[in-house]
Amino acid sequence: MFWCEWAWLPEGPCRDVLFEVESGRITAVRQAEAPGGARRLPGLVLPGLANAHSHAFHRALRGDTARGTFWTWREQMYRVAAKLDPDSYYLLARGVYAEMVQAGITGVGEFHYLHHGPGGSRYRDPNAMSHALAQAAHDAGISLTLLDTCYLAGGFDRELDEVQQRFSDGDAAGWGERAESFTAQDVLLGAAVHSVRAVPAEAIGEVAGWARDRKVPLHLHVSEQRAENEACLAAHGRTPVQLLAECGALGEDVTAVHATHLAAGDVALLGGSGTGVCLCATTEADLADGIGPAGALAVAGSPLSLGSDGHSVIDVLAEAQAVETYQRLATETRGHHGPGELLAMATAHSAIGRGDAGRLEVGARADFVAIDLDTPRLAGVALPVVPAVARAGDVREVITEGRTVVADGAHTTIDTARELRESITALRA
């Protein structure tokens, strides 16, 4: 049993809430005084947060301040990718996932395309890098959706460069065969199309069909950069969203990541098909990508989720607040997304195929995130607006499926700062 002075139930903050838990699931919810033997969770308890878009190895680039654009930053990212192997990736990812858990994130969608060895050489286990991520997530205590990513081209009518060879399975059939062979306990396998520039149109349809046949989530980078839109128009006479629609790669089980530079018709296509959109506001700011039309997408019918992407920040609450802040900057108007809407974005586990998480009710996963209401940041803040103010630093306790993984703000089994420092230092050597 877990007793909360305050808990954010589907109707909002409620006082004196008792949760009964069996086999990692909430079996009963009621208001009651704290019974003897119940685990007391401090402050305001939120559902576990969801990080719908992660590239774990990008964490090694945090703090980069070089002048340039997304494309110059990408060259630095490729240099990190070139150095990783299953052992070093496991160590880095374990620290990254532990940092996520300490921020209240209980489920992550890993957009995984670093599949093979240098030059595209195959490991003895063709899914060695996937297994490294799965083990890292298990050790950190976070639920993993592995979005196995198809990556076949260096651009429209361009060959793969040396580093990109590590990403490719040759064709969509080869990608599907390797992805199908991956299994790991408690890992949900999904699919991803890296982008319309990295996967030819005919292969996009194959990957979308693979995901649809298996009823698993499909994610895609979409219109992150204006240059991508221009290149797609030049190659196909269509925007990336229009091309995806023709390929059958939109729908309720699909999430478009970024969707920063959309035409009005693109917004209507995404919303009308029920395609979700994952916003990665702090990364989009860090890489100078631009501000996406979050408000218009929500009105059009696209469910919104959040991701930390390049991990310049790992704080889903900060991501939610940045979405609102950037809409204010773009429109010069306040109040686009209320606190409850921001929390819904921050707990959108359905985007990564985990519809049983992200809410505190009977039948849901017993994932609890206790926010310390006595920090200077939250002093005097009314409970209903906490999601619009709280940050990762206010997280004190995290329970995943009824098991404590963060206590008093620290991971219970991993020295997160030490592991990140050591793994990143080794990569930079």
Number of C-alpha atoms within 10 A of each C-alpha: 19 21 26 26 20 22 28 22 17 12 7 12 18 17 16 14 21 24 23 18 20 14 10 17 21 22 17 14 18 12 14 14 13 17 12 7 9 14 14 14 22 21 21 22 28 27 31 29 31 32 32 34 30 25 19 23 23 20 24 23 17 13 11 11 10 9 7 10 12 14 12 12 16 12 12 14 17 14 13 19 21 17 15 19 18 19 11 18 22 25 19 27 26 29 28 27 29 30 23 28 34 29 27 38 31 31 29 28 29 27 25 24 22 27 29 26 21 19 15 18 12 15 15 8 12 17 19 20 23 27 19 21 25 27 19 23 26 18 15 27 27 24 23 25 29 26 29 28 28 31 30 26 24 17 17 18 11 11 13 17 11 14 20 23 23 22 26 26 23 14 16 22 15 13 20 19 11 16 23 12 9 17 14 12 8 12 19 19 24 24 27 27 29 24 26 27 24 22 23 19 16 10 19 26 20 18 25 23 16 19 22 18 9 11 12 20 26 30 34 27 22 26 27 22 20 14 12 20 22 15 18 22 15 12 13 13 12 16 24 25 25 19 19 22 17 14 18 15 27 27 20 17 21 26 31 28 26 30 28 22 21 23 15 11 12 19 23 18 22 29 23 16 17 19 25 26 29 29 30 30 30 26 21 22 14 19 19 13 19 19 21 23 21 25 15 14 25 16 12 17 18 27 23 24 31 31 30 29 29 24 25 20 19 27 26 31 26 21 26 28 23 19 24 21 18 20 20 14 11 12 9 9 10 12 10 15 20 15 18 18 15 26 25 22 29 29 27 26 27 18 31 30 20 20 13 15 25 27 24 23 20 15 16 19 26 29 28 31 28 27 29 23 21 13 12 10 14 18 10 10 15 10 17 13 16 20 22 21 16 21 20 21 15 22 27 23 26 33 24 25 24 20 13 15 24 26 15 14 21 20 20 17 12 17 13 20 12 11 18 21 13 13 19 21 11 12 17 11 5
